[in-house]
Amino acid sequence: MRIEEGMDAGAMLLQRAIPIAPEDDAGTLHDRLAELGASALADALRMLSRGEATWNLQDETRATRAPKLRDEDCRLELAGTPSRS
């Protein structure tokens, strides 16, 4: 992705996606995304070196903002642990 001012504003060279399975956790998803990212980077570098790069503008109407996390958003209650409210 090319860096530009603005939210999701830079043109993209390459995009990849994978589904998140119900059995995925942070570890399995991390490992699958790491493999996908490495493969995508190799593909992008190959495209650039061959002069085959086609940059695609992002649709700015699809950019979203996540709300700022608050302290109460970061609380974790484990099963069987009484809550402290």
ROPABA-441597 format. One record per residue: residue number from 1; residue in three letters; x, y negated, z negated of N, C-alpha, C, O in turn. Coordinates in pm, whole numbers, padded with zeros to 5 digits. Each point is the difference from the previous one (the first is absolute). Last residue first. Layout:
<rs>
[NUM; "ALA"; [X; Y; Z]; [X; Y; Z]; [X; Y; Z]; [X; Y; Z]]
...
</rs>
This chain:
<rs>
[85; "SER"; [-01777; 00525; -03962]; [-00051; -00119; 00067]; [-00010; -00115; -00096]; [-00041; -00109; 00038]]
[84; "ARG"; [00255; 00617; 00032]; [00016; -00112; -00093]; [-00046; -00127; 00069]; [00078; -00064; 00069]]
[83; "SER"; [-00174; 00639; -00015]; [00032; -00132; 00057]; [00009; -00103; -00110]; [-00066; 00010; -00103]]
[82; "PRO"; [00187; 00531; 00069]; [-00103; -00101; -00026]; [00041; -00135; 00057]; [00117; -00039; -00005]]
[81; "THR"; [00024; 00519; 00208]; [00056; -00108; -00081]; [-00109; -00102; -00026]; [-00062; -00050; 00094]]
[80; "GLY"; [00009; 00438; 00190]; [00007; 00041; -00139]; [00059; -00105; -00092]; [00009; 00022; -00121]]
[79; "ALA"; [00120; -00074; 00621]; [-00113; 00083; -00043]; [00021; 00043; -00145]; [00109; 00043; -00037]]
[78; "LEU"; [00117; -00500; 00185]; [00015; 00143; 00028]; [-00117; 00077; -00053]; [-00062; -00040; -00098]]
[77; "GLU"; [00137; -00484; 00264]; [-00058; 00083; -00105]; [00010; 00145; 00041]; [-00058; 00041; 00101]]
[76; "LEU"; [00291; -00549; 00021]; [-00015; 00140; 00039]; [-00056; 00077; -00117]; [00060; 00003; -00108]]
[75; "ARG"; [-00007; -00551; 00305]; [-00017; 00094; -00111]; [-00026; 00140; 00055]; [-00073; 00018; 00097]]
[74; "CYS"; [00123; -00446; 00148]; [00117; 00088; -00010]; [-00011; 00101; -00113]; [00095; 00074; -00026]]
[73; "ASP"; [-00405; -00439; 00136]; [00002; 00089; 00117]; [00108; 00106; -00012]; [-00002; 00098; 00074]]
[72; "GLU"; [-00047; -00451; -00396]; [-00101; 00104; -00018]; [-00010; 00095; 00119]; [-00053; 00110; -00013]]
[71; "ASP"; [00348; -00487; 00029]; [00045; 00097; -00101]; [-00101; 00115; -00014]; [00039; 00116; -00009]]
[70; "ARG"; [-00056; -00341; 00479]; [-00004; -00057; -00136]; [00046; 00108; -00097]; [00006; 00117; 00037]]
[69; "LEU"; [00064; -00223; 00526]; [-00027; 00092; -00109]; [00006; -00073; -00134]; [00086; -00086; -00022]]
[68; "LYS"; [-00232; -00127; 00504]; [00113; 00009; -00092]; [-00039; 00094; -00115]; [-00108; -00010; -00056]]
[67; "PRO"; [-00126; 00084; 00534]; [-00002; -00092; -00114]; [00123; 00020; -00087]; [00057; 00109; -00005]]
[66; "ALA"; [-00046; -00026; 00535]; [-00036; 00073; -00122]; [-00002; -00100; -00115]; [00082; -00091; -00004]]
[65; "ARG"; [-00165; 00012; 00548]; [00080; -00031; -00118]; [-00050; 00083; -00117]; [-00121; 00012; -00022]]
[64; "THR"; [00120; 00030; 00602]; [-00073; -00007; -00127]; [00097; -00035; -00112]; [00121; 00021; 00012]]
[63; "ALA"; [-00194; -00014; 00574]; [00089; -00018; -00115]; [-00085; -00013; -00127]; [-00102; -00068; 00000]]
[62; "ARG"; [-00062; 00098; 00461]; [-00002; 00122; -00082]; [00092; -00009; -00121]; [00007; 00094; -00078]]
[61; "THR"; [-00048; -00433; 00421]; [-00131; 00008; -00065]; [-00011; 00124; -00089]; [-00092; 00010; -00081]]
[60; "GLU"; [00477; -00103; 00359]; [-00001; -00076; -00125]; [-00134; 00006; -00071]; [-00007; -00024; -00120]]
[59; "ASP"; [00264; 00360; 00458]; [-00130; -00066; -00005]; [-00012; -00070; -00136]; [-00026; 00065; -00101]]
[58; "GLN"; [00501; 00036; 00362]; [-00095; 00052; -00095]; [-00130; -00080; 00007]; [00002; -00118; 00035]]
[57; "LEU"; [00362; 00210; 00376]; [-00044; -00094; -00103]; [-00099; 00068; -00093]; [-00078; 00085; 00043]]
[56; "ASN"; [00481; 00157; 00237]; [-00145; -00020; -00003]; [-00037; -00094; -00113]; [00040; 00020; -00115]]
[55; "TRP"; [00412; 00138; 00449]; [-00046; -00056; -00127]; [-00149; -00031; 00009]; [-00046; -00061; 00096]]
[54; "THR"; [00408; 00408; 00149]; [-00117; -00083; 00029]; [-00056; -00046; -00134]; [-00046; 00080; -00080]]
[53; "ALA"; [00532; 00160; 00288]; [-00080; -00054; -00109]; [-00114; -00085; 00053]; [00021; -00090; 00082]]
[52; "GLU"; [00361; 00341; 00134]; [-00139; 00042; 00021]; [-00096; -00056; -00104]; [-00114; 00044; -00011]]
[51; "GLY"; [00621; -00040; 00080]; [-00070; -00114; 00058]; [-00147; 00029; 00029]; [-00060; -00063; 00086]]
[50; "ARG"; [00404; 00344; -00307]; [-00030; 00028; 00142]; [-00068; -00118; 00069]; [-00027; 00005; 00120]]
[49; "SER"; [00133; -00016; -00587]; [00127; 00022; 00070]; [-00021; 00025; 00150]; [00088; -00030; 00080]]
[48; "LEU"; [-00468; -00020; -00368]; [00074; -00125; 00011]; [00128; 00019; 00082]; [00032; -00083; 00086]]
[47; "MET"; [-00291; 00464; -00186]; [-00073; -00088; 00092]; [00076; -00130; 00023]; [00011; -00047; 00113]]
[46; "ARG"; [00160; 00342; -00436]; [00017; 00058; 00133]; [-00069; -00089; 00105]; [00056; -00026; 00106]]
[45; "LEU"; [-00119; -00082; -00556]; [00137; -00032; 00040]; [00029; 00054; 00141]; [00069; -00066; 00078]]
[44; "ALA"; [-00485; 00175; -00271]; [00008; -00143; 00029]; [00139; -00040; 00048]; [00014; -00077; 00094]]
[43; "ASP"; [-00085; 00524; -00239]; [-00071; -00026; 00126]; [00012; -00148; 00039]; [00024; -00031; 00117]]
[42; "ALA"; [00151; 00157; -00534]; [00081; 00057; 00108]; [-00065; -00025; 00136]; [00069; -00035; 00096]]
[41; "LEU"; [-00315; -00091; -00474]; [00117; -00087; 00016]; [00089; 00051; 00114]; [00047; -00079; 00082]]
[40; "ALA"; [-00412; 00345; -00206]; [-00045; -00121; 00069]; [00117; -00096; 00023]; [00010; -00061; 00107]]
[39; "SER"; [00070; 00450; -00361]; [-00027; 00037; 00138]; [-00042; -00124; 00081]; [00044; -00017; 00113]]
[38; "ALA"; [00014; -00036; -00574]; [00130; 00028; 00063]; [-00018; 00033; 00147]; [00077; -00046; 00084]]
[37; "GLY"; [-00467; -00013; -00342]; [00073; -00125; 00018]; [00133; 00019; 00069]; [00038; -00078; 00087]]
[36; "LEU"; [-00294; 00459; -00209]; [-00065; -00072; 00109]; [00074; -00131; 00031]; [00019; -00034; 00116]]
[35; "GLU"; [00124; 00283; -00488]; [00029; 00073; 00123]; [-00058; -00073; 00122]; [00066; -00013; 00103]]
[34; "ALA"; [-00170; -00159; -00524]; [00143; -00016; 00023]; [00041; 00068; 00131]; [00076; -00055; 00079]]
[33; "LEU"; [-00518; 00109; -00236]; [00022; -00132; 00059]; [00147; -00026; 00029]; [00033; -00067; 00097]]
[32; "ARG"; [-00153; 00469; -00315]; [-00053; 00001; 00137]; [00022; -00135; 00068]; [00033; -00005; 00119]]
[31; "ASP"; [00093; 00046; -00573]; [00084; 00085; 00084]; [-00048; 00000; 00145]; [00081; -00006; 00093]]
[30; "HIS"; [-00339; -00228; -00417]; [00133; -00063; 00017]; [00084; 00080; 00098]; [00059; -00055; 00093]]
[29; "LEU"; [-00466; 00240; -00228]; [-00020; -00107; 00097]; [00132; -00072; 00028]; [00029; -00035; 00114]]
[28; "THR"; [-00033; 00368; -00442]; [-00018; 00060; 00132]; [-00017; -00108; 00107]; [00052; 00012; 00111]]
[27; "GLY"; [-00011; -00162; -00562]; [00120; 00071; 00046]; [-00015; 00057; 00140]; [00088; -00018; 00084]]
[26; "ALA"; [-00456; -00196; -00308]; [00103; -00098; 00036]; [00124; 00069; 00057]; [00061; -00051; 00094]]
[25; "ASP"; [-00479; 00340; -00023]; [00029; -00084; -00115]; [00114; -00094; 00042]; [00043; 00004; 00116]]
[24; "ASP"; [-00438; 00343; 00144]; [00120; -00084; -00007]; [00010; -00070; -00134]; [-00100; -00040; -00060]]
[23; "GLU"; [-00270; 00322; 00225]; [00098; 00060; -00092]; [00129; -00082; -00011]; [00088; 00035; -00079]]
[22; "PRO"; [-00450; -00160; 00376]; [-00050; -00001; -00138]; [00101; 00055; -00100]; [00002; -00042; -00116]]
[21; "ALA"; [00186; -00186; 00565]; [-00080; 00117; -00034]; [-00046; -00006; -00146]; [00066; -00063; -00083]]
[20; "ILE"; [00069; -00307; 00476]; [00030; 00032; -00140]; [-00095; 00112; -00040]; [-00122; -00018; 00001]]
[19; "PRO"; [00315; -00107; 00514]; [-00111; 00002; -00096]; [00052; 00030; -00140]; [00102; 00067; -00018]]
[18; "ILE"; [00186; -00338; 00391]; [-00030; 00138; -00039]; [-00117; -00004; -00097]; [-00017; -00097; -00073]]
[17; "ALA"; [00301; -00239; 00471]; [-00097; 00021; -00109]; [-00011; 00149; -00028]; [00018; 00084; 00089]]
[16; "ARG"; [00301; -00508; 00190]; [-00033; 00141; -00023]; [-00099; 00008; -00116]; [-00003; -00088; -00086]]
[15; "GLN"; [00243; -00287; 00467]; [-00084; 00024; -00116]; [-00031; 00147; -00008]; [-00029; 00064; 00102]]
[14; "LEU"; [00371; -00472; 00160]; [-00044; 00139; -00016]; [-00083; 00013; -00126]; [00027; -00068; -00099]]
[13; "LEU"; [00128; -00356; 00261]; [00057; 00084; 00103]; [-00063; 00139; -00004]; [-00026; 00061; 00104]]
[12; "MET"; [-00176; -00563; -00264]; [00047; 00132; -00038]; [00054; 00075; 00120]; [-00055; -00008; 00110]]
[11; "ALA"; [-00016; -00546; -00285]; [-00028; 00104; 00101]; [00063; 00132; -00044]; [00104; 00002; -00065]]
[10; "GLY"; [-00257; -00376; -00303]; [00106; 00037; 00093]; [-00041; 00110; 00097]; [-00076; 00090; -00035]]
[9; "ALA"; [-00195; -00274; -00338]; [00002; -00083; 00121]; [00103; 00046; 00102]; [-00013; -00034; 00118]]
[8; "ASP"; [-00182; 00131; -00605]; [-00009; 00097; 00110]; [00002; -00069; 00135]; [-00085; 00025; 00086]]
[7; "MET"; [00072; -00388; -00407]; [-00035; 00133; -00047]; [-00019; 00093; 00118]; [-00083; -00027; 00087]]
[6; "GLY"; [00420; -00414; -00076]; [-00140; 00038; -00004]; [-00019; 00144; -00045]; [00095; 00078; -00004]]
[5; "GLU"; [00339; -00278; 00268]; [-00072; -00060; -00112]; [-00145; 00043; 00009]; [-00059; 00000; 00108]]
[4; "GLU"; [00424; 00333; 00085]; [-00055; -00132; 00033]; [-00069; -00054; -00124]; [-00032; 00074; -00093]]
[3; "ILE"; [00356; 00374; 00285]; [-00037; -00086; -00112]; [-00047; -00136; 00053]; [00070; -00064; 00078]]
[2; "ARG"; [-00097; 00568; 00159]; [00072; -00127; 00001]; [-00052; -00088; -00113]; [-00120; -00006; -00026]]
[1; "MET"; [00129; 00556; 00056]; [-00084; -00117; 00000]; [00089; -00124; 00000]; [00097; -00007; -00075]]
</rs>
